[in-house]
Amino acid sequence: MVEIPTALSGSIIEVEHSRKVIFRTALSPGRSKLKTARMMR
């Protein structure tokens, strides 16, 4: 998982598998209180 901060849209979150992006979404700048999910192996 990669978080890419941007000035206009807040942050872009990308989930990658085998170096390929399988999911991408944008979080607005006002979303400062996010819960972090831990990945289980």
CHARMM internal coordinates of N, CA and C (Angstrom, degrees):
IC EDIT
DIST 1 N 1 CA 1.4366
DIST 1 CA 1 C 1.5255
ANGL 1 N 1 CA 1 C 106.94
DIST 1 C 2 N 1.3311
ANGL 1 CA 1 C 2 N 115.26
DIHE 1 N 1 CA 1 C 2 N 137.67
DIST 2 N 2 CA 1.4627
ANGL 1 C 2 N 2 CA 122.01
DIHE 1 CA 1 C 2 N 2 CA -178.01
DIST 2 CA 2 C 1.5233
ANGL 2 N 2 CA 2 C 108.74
DIHE 1 C 2 N 2 CA 2 C -129.46
DIST 2 C 3 N 1.3320
ANGL 2 CA 2 C 3 N 116.24
DIHE 2 N 2 CA 2 C 3 N 134.76
DIST 3 N 3 CA 1.4618
ANGL 2 C 3 N 3 CA 121.16
DIHE 2 CA 2 C 3 N 3 CA 173.39
DIST 3 CA 3 C 1.5140
ANGL 3 N 3 CA 3 C 107.85
DIHE 2 C 3 N 3 CA 3 C -109.84
DIST 3 C 4 N 1.3357
ANGL 3 CA 3 C 4 N 116.18
DIHE 3 N 3 CA 3 C 4 N 126.01
DIST 4 N 4 CA 1.4601
ANGL 3 C 4 N 4 CA 122.13
DIHE 3 CA 3 C 4 N 4 CA -179.37
DIST 4 CA 4 C 1.5274
ANGL 4 N 4 CA 4 C 107.48
DIHE 3 C 4 N 4 CA 4 C -115.99
DIST 4 C 5 N 1.3506
ANGL 4 CA 4 C 5 N 117.88
DIHE 4 N 4 CA 4 C 5 N 106.87
DIST 5 N 5 CA 1.4606
ANGL 4 C 5 N 5 CA 119.36
DIHE 4 CA 4 C 5 N 5 CA 179.04
DIST 5 CA 5 C 1.5300
ANGL 5 N 5 CA 5 C 111.40
DIHE 4 C 5 N 5 CA 5 C -71.82
DIST 5 C 6 N 1.3342
ANGL 5 CA 5 C 6 N 116.18
DIHE 5 N 5 CA 5 C 6 N 138.41
DIST 6 N 6 CA 1.4591
ANGL 5 C 6 N 6 CA 121.28
DIHE 5 CA 5 C 6 N 6 CA 176.95
DIST 6 CA 6 C 1.5297
ANGL 6 N 6 CA 6 C 109.03
DIHE 5 C 6 N 6 CA 6 C -133.25
DIST 6 C 7 N 1.3030
ANGL 6 CA 6 C 7 N 116.24
DIHE 6 N 6 CA 6 C 7 N 151.65
DIST 7 N 7 CA 1.4625
ANGL 6 C 7 N 7 CA 120.79
DIHE 6 CA 6 C 7 N 7 CA -178.80
DIST 7 CA 7 C 1.5285
ANGL 7 N 7 CA 7 C 112.26
DIHE 6 C 7 N 7 CA 7 C -72.20
DIST 7 C 8 N 1.3107
ANGL 7 CA 7 C 8 N 118.09
DIHE 7 N 7 CA 7 C 8 N -34.46
DIST 8 N 8 CA 1.4609
ANGL 7 C 8 N 8 CA 120.97
DIHE 7 CA 7 C 8 N 8 CA -174.88
DIST 8 CA 8 C 1.5257
ANGL 8 N 8 CA 8 C 114.16
DIHE 7 C 8 N 8 CA 8 C -88.31
DIST 8 C 9 N 1.3137
ANGL 8 CA 8 C 9 N 118.09
DIHE 8 N 8 CA 8 C 9 N -43.59
DIST 9 N 9 CA 1.4667
ANGL 8 C 9 N 9 CA 119.45
DIHE 8 CA 8 C 9 N 9 CA -173.60
DIST 9 CA 9 C 1.5204
ANGL 9 N 9 CA 9 C 114.31
DIHE 8 C 9 N 9 CA 9 C -107.63
DIST 9 C 10 N 1.3184
ANGL 9 CA 9 C 10 N 119.82
DIHE 9 N 9 CA 9 C 10 N 11.06
DIST 10 N 10 CA 1.4588
ANGL 9 C 10 N 10 CA 121.52
DIHE 9 CA 9 C 10 N 10 CA -179.75
DIST 10 CA 10 C 1.5131
ANGL 10 N 10 CA 10 C 111.05
DIHE 9 C 10 N 10 CA 10 C 86.99
DIST 10 C 11 N 1.3152
ANGL 10 CA 10 C 11 N 116.70
DIHE 10 N 10 CA 10 C 11 N -96.36
DIST 11 N 11 CA 1.4629
ANGL 10 C 11 N 11 CA 121.52
DIHE 10 CA 10 C 11 N 11 CA 178.06
DIST 11 CA 11 C 1.5203
ANGL 11 N 11 CA 11 C 110.06
DIHE 10 C 11 N 11 CA 11 C -139.62
DIST 11 C 12 N 1.3123
ANGL 11 CA 11 C 12 N 115.41
DIHE 11 N 11 CA 11 C 12 N 146.72
DIST 12 N 12 CA 1.4607
ANGL 11 C 12 N 12 CA 121.44
DIHE 11 CA 11 C 12 N 12 CA 173.08
DIST 12 CA 12 C 1.5213
ANGL 12 N 12 CA 12 C 106.39
DIHE 11 C 12 N 12 CA 12 C -108.46
DIST 12 C 13 N 1.3195
ANGL 12 CA 12 C 13 N 116.26
DIHE 12 N 12 CA 12 C 13 N 127.49
DIST 13 N 13 CA 1.4609
ANGL 12 C 13 N 13 CA 122.21
DIHE 12 CA 12 C 13 N 13 CA 179.80
DIST 13 CA 13 C 1.5232
ANGL 13 N 13 CA 13 C 107.94
DIHE 12 C 13 N 13 CA 13 C -107.12
DIST 13 C 14 N 1.3305
ANGL 13 CA 13 C 14 N 115.91
DIHE 13 N 13 CA 13 C 14 N 127.74
DIST 14 N 14 CA 1.4640
ANGL 13 C 14 N 14 CA 121.21
DIHE 13 CA 13 C 14 N 14 CA 178.15
DIST 14 CA 14 C 1.5235
ANGL 14 N 14 CA 14 C 109.48
DIHE 13 C 14 N 14 CA 14 C -123.35
DIST 14 C 15 N 1.3320
ANGL 14 CA 14 C 15 N 115.24
DIHE 14 N 14 CA 14 C 15 N 136.80
DIST 15 N 15 CA 1.4588
ANGL 14 C 15 N 15 CA 121.59
DIHE 14 CA 14 C 15 N 15 CA 174.04
DIST 15 CA 15 C 1.5189
ANGL 15 N 15 CA 15 C 106.57
DIHE 14 C 15 N 15 CA 15 C -110.08
DIST 15 C 16 N 1.3305
ANGL 15 CA 15 C 16 N 115.48
DIHE 15 N 15 CA 15 C 16 N 125.67
DIST 16 N 16 CA 1.4638
ANGL 15 C 16 N 16 CA 120.62
DIHE 15 CA 15 C 16 N 16 CA -176.86
DIST 16 CA 16 C 1.5242
ANGL 16 N 16 CA 16 C 110.71
DIHE 15 C 16 N 16 CA 16 C -115.26
DIST 16 C 17 N 1.3165
ANGL 16 CA 16 C 17 N 114.91
DIHE 16 N 16 CA 16 C 17 N 148.48
DIST 17 N 17 CA 1.4660
ANGL 16 C 17 N 17 CA 122.71
DIHE 16 CA 16 C 17 N 17 CA 173.52
DIST 17 CA 17 C 1.5169
ANGL 17 N 17 CA 17 C 107.62
DIHE 16 C 17 N 17 CA 17 C -139.14
DIST 17 C 18 N 1.3138
ANGL 17 CA 17 C 18 N 116.74
DIHE 17 N 17 CA 17 C 18 N 123.40
DIST 18 N 18 CA 1.4701
ANGL 17 C 18 N 18 CA 122.06
DIHE 17 CA 17 C 18 N 18 CA -177.26
DIST 18 CA 18 C 1.5259
ANGL 18 N 18 CA 18 C 111.56
DIHE 17 C 18 N 18 CA 18 C 53.39
DIST 18 C 19 N 1.3462
ANGL 18 CA 18 C 19 N 114.84
DIHE 18 N 18 CA 18 C 19 N 44.88
DIST 19 N 19 CA 1.4695
ANGL 18 C 19 N 19 CA 123.02
DIHE 18 CA 18 C 19 N 19 CA 178.38
DIST 19 CA 19 C 1.5293
ANGL 19 N 19 CA 19 C 114.37
DIHE 18 C 19 N 19 CA 19 C 62.93
DIST 19 C 20 N 1.3271
ANGL 19 CA 19 C 20 N 116.71
DIHE 19 N 19 CA 19 C 20 N 20.79
DIST 20 N 20 CA 1.4607
ANGL 19 C 20 N 20 CA 121.69
DIHE 19 CA 19 C 20 N 20 CA 178.15
DIST 20 CA 20 C 1.5296
ANGL 20 N 20 CA 20 C 108.02
DIHE 19 C 20 N 20 CA 20 C -122.89
DIST 20 C 21 N 1.3331
ANGL 20 CA 20 C 21 N 116.91
DIHE 20 N 20 CA 20 C 21 N 131.74
DIST 21 N 21 CA 1.4627
ANGL 20 C 21 N 21 CA 121.13
DIHE 20 CA 20 C 21 N 21 CA 178.93
DIST 21 CA 21 C 1.5235
ANGL 21 N 21 CA 21 C 108.63
DIHE 20 C 21 N 21 CA 21 C -71.85
DIST 21 C 22 N 1.3528
ANGL 21 CA 21 C 22 N 115.73
DIHE 21 N 21 CA 21 C 22 N 122.31
DIST 22 N 22 CA 1.4638
ANGL 21 C 22 N 22 CA 119.58
DIHE 21 CA 21 C 22 N 22 CA 179.57
DIST 22 CA 22 C 1.5306
ANGL 22 N 22 CA 22 C 111.74
DIHE 21 C 22 N 22 CA 22 C -108.09
DIST 22 C 23 N 1.3469
ANGL 22 CA 22 C 23 N 117.54
DIHE 22 N 22 CA 22 C 23 N -13.95
DIST 23 N 23 CA 1.4632
ANGL 22 C 23 N 23 CA 121.15
DIHE 22 CA 22 C 23 N 23 CA 177.65
DIST 23 CA 23 C 1.5226
ANGL 23 N 23 CA 23 C 108.67
DIHE 22 C 23 N 23 CA 23 C -154.29
DIST 23 C 24 N 1.3252
ANGL 23 CA 23 C 24 N 117.06
DIHE 23 N 23 CA 23 C 24 N 138.54
DIST 24 N 24 CA 1.4622
ANGL 23 C 24 N 24 CA 122.20
DIHE 23 CA 23 C 24 N 24 CA 178.80
DIST 24 CA 24 C 1.5287
ANGL 24 N 24 CA 24 C 108.35
DIHE 23 C 24 N 24 CA 24 C -142.87
DIST 24 C 25 N 1.3397
ANGL 24 CA 24 C 25 N 116.47
DIHE 24 N 24 CA 24 C 25 N 135.49
DIST 25 N 25 CA 1.4574
ANGL 24 C 25 N 25 CA 120.92
DIHE 24 CA 24 C 25 N 25 CA 177.08
DIST 25 CA 25 C 1.5187
ANGL 25 N 25 CA 25 C 109.21
DIHE 24 C 25 N 25 CA 25 C -148.17
DIST 25 C 26 N 1.3240
ANGL 25 CA 25 C 26 N 116.62
DIHE 25 N 25 CA 25 C 26 N 162.40
DIST 26 N 26 CA 1.4658
ANGL 25 C 26 N 26 CA 121.88
DIHE 25 CA 25 C 26 N 26 CA 179.15
DIST 26 CA 26 C 1.5228
ANGL 26 N 26 CA 26 C 109.05
DIHE 25 C 26 N 26 CA 26 C -115.80
DIST 26 C 27 N 1.3301
ANGL 26 CA 26 C 27 N 116.04
DIHE 26 N 26 CA 26 C 27 N 138.67
DIST 27 N 27 CA 1.4619
ANGL 26 C 27 N 27 CA 122.36
DIHE 26 CA 26 C 27 N 27 CA 174.96
DIST 27 CA 27 C 1.5210
ANGL 27 N 27 CA 27 C 107.94
DIHE 26 C 27 N 27 CA 27 C -109.74
DIST 27 C 28 N 1.3174
ANGL 27 CA 27 C 28 N 116.17
DIHE 27 N 27 CA 27 C 28 N 131.79
DIST 28 N 28 CA 1.4629
ANGL 27 C 28 N 28 CA 119.82
DIHE 27 CA 27 C 28 N 28 CA -179.39
DIST 28 CA 28 C 1.5261
ANGL 28 N 28 CA 28 C 110.60
DIHE 27 C 28 N 28 CA 28 C -68.89
DIST 28 C 29 N 1.3303
ANGL 28 CA 28 C 29 N 118.16
DIHE 28 N 28 CA 28 C 29 N 157.88
DIST 29 N 29 CA 1.4617
ANGL 28 C 29 N 29 CA 121.49
DIHE 28 CA 28 C 29 N 29 CA -177.78
DIST 29 CA 29 C 1.5310
ANGL 29 N 29 CA 29 C 113.73
DIHE 28 C 29 N 29 CA 29 C -60.32
DIST 29 C 30 N 1.3133
ANGL 29 CA 29 C 30 N 118.94
DIHE 29 N 29 CA 29 C 30 N -24.64
DIST 30 N 30 CA 1.4614
ANGL 29 C 30 N 30 CA 122.28
DIHE 29 CA 29 C 30 N 30 CA -179.25
DIST 30 CA 30 C 1.5157
ANGL 30 N 30 CA 30 C 114.70
DIHE 29 C 30 N 30 CA 30 C -78.48
DIST 30 C 31 N 1.3229
ANGL 30 CA 30 C 31 N 119.30
DIHE 30 N 30 CA 30 C 31 N -2.08
DIST 31 N 31 CA 1.4630
ANGL 30 C 31 N 31 CA 122.34
DIHE 30 CA 30 C 31 N 31 CA -177.22
DIST 31 CA 31 C 1.5251
ANGL 31 N 31 CA 31 C 110.82
DIHE 30 C 31 N 31 CA 31 C -92.09
DIST 31 C 32 N 1.3304
ANGL 31 CA 31 C 32 N 117.90
DIHE 31 N 31 CA 31 C 32 N 66.98
DIST 32 N 32 CA 1.4622
ANGL 31 C 32 N 32 CA 120.90
DIHE 31 CA 31 C 32 N 32 CA -175.89
DIST 32 CA 32 C 1.5212
ANGL 32 N 32 CA 32 C 113.70
DIHE 31 C 32 N 32 CA 32 C -86.53
DIST 32 C 33 N 1.3207
ANGL 32 CA 32 C 33 N 118.00
DIHE 32 N 32 CA 32 C 33 N -20.92
DIST 33 N 33 CA 1.4661
ANGL 32 C 33 N 33 CA 120.65
DIHE 32 CA 32 C 33 N 33 CA -177.31
DIST 33 CA 33 C 1.5260
ANGL 33 N 33 CA 33 C 110.25
DIHE 32 C 33 N 33 CA 33 C -104.60
DIST 33 C 34 N 1.3022
ANGL 33 CA 33 C 34 N 116.15
DIHE 33 N 33 CA 33 C 34 N 75.10
DIST 34 N 34 CA 1.4555
ANGL 33 C 34 N 34 CA 121.39
DIHE 33 CA 33 C 34 N 34 CA 179.44
DIST 34 CA 34 C 1.5152
ANGL 34 N 34 CA 34 C 110.25
DIHE 33 C 34 N 34 CA 34 C -101.74
DIST 34 C 35 N 1.3304
ANGL 34 CA 34 C 35 N 116.78
DIHE 34 N 34 CA 34 C 35 N 142.18
DIST 35 N 35 CA 1.4509
ANGL 34 C 35 N 35 CA 120.65
DIHE 34 CA 34 C 35 N 35 CA 175.16
DIST 35 CA 35 C 1.5250
ANGL 35 N 35 CA 35 C 108.48
DIHE 34 C 35 N 35 CA 35 C -84.42
DIST 35 C 36 N 1.3052
ANGL 35 CA 35 C 36 N 116.25
DIHE 35 N 35 CA 35 C 36 N 137.11
DIST 36 N 36 CA 1.4469
ANGL 35 C 36 N 36 CA 121.07
DIHE 35 CA 35 C 36 N 36 CA -179.46
DIST 36 CA 36 C 1.5218
ANGL 36 N 36 CA 36 C 109.66
DIHE 35 C 36 N 36 CA 36 C -94.57
DIST 36 C 37 N 1.3106
ANGL 36 CA 36 C 37 N 116.59
DIHE 36 N 36 CA 36 C 37 N 127.34
DIST 37 N 37 CA 1.4625
ANGL 36 C 37 N 37 CA 121.44
DIHE 36 CA 36 C 37 N 37 CA 177.34
DIST 37 CA 37 C 1.5177
ANGL 37 N 37 CA 37 C 108.58
DIHE 36 C 37 N 37 CA 37 C -95.97
DIST 37 C 38 N 1.2954
ANGL 37 CA 37 C 38 N 116.02
DIHE 37 N 37 CA 37 C 38 N 134.81
DIST 38 N 38 CA 1.4580
ANGL 37 C 38 N 38 CA 120.52
DIHE 37 CA 37 C 38 N 38 CA 178.19
DIST 38 CA 38 C 1.5224
ANGL 38 N 38 CA 38 C 109.00
DIHE 37 C 38 N 38 CA 38 C -94.07
DIST 38 C 39 N 1.3082
ANGL 38 CA 38 C 39 N 115.17
DIHE 38 N 38 CA 38 C 39 N 137.23
DIST 39 N 39 CA 1.4473
ANGL 38 C 39 N 39 CA 120.12
DIHE 38 CA 38 C 39 N 39 CA -179.40
DIST 39 CA 39 C 1.5281
ANGL 39 N 39 CA 39 C 109.28
DIHE 38 C 39 N 39 CA 39 C -84.34
DIST 39 C 40 N 1.3247
ANGL 39 CA 39 C 40 N 116.46
DIHE 39 N 39 CA 39 C 40 N 133.43
DIST 40 N 40 CA 1.4549
ANGL 39 C 40 N 40 CA 121.54
DIHE 39 CA 39 C 40 N 40 CA 178.60
DIST 40 CA 40 C 1.5174
ANGL 40 N 40 CA 40 C 109.31
DIHE 39 C 40 N 40 CA 40 C -95.62
DIST 40 C 41 N 1.2895
ANGL 40 CA 40 C 41 N 115.65
DIHE 40 N 40 CA 40 C 41 N 141.49
DIST 41 N 41 CA 1.4633
ANGL 40 C 41 N 41 CA 120.18
DIHE 40 CA 40 C 41 N 41 CA 179.37
DIST 41 CA 41 C 1.4912
ANGL 41 N 41 CA 41 C 110.89
DIHE 40 C 41 N 41 CA 41 C -101.86
END
COOR INIT
IC SEED 1 N 1 CA 1 C
IC BUILD
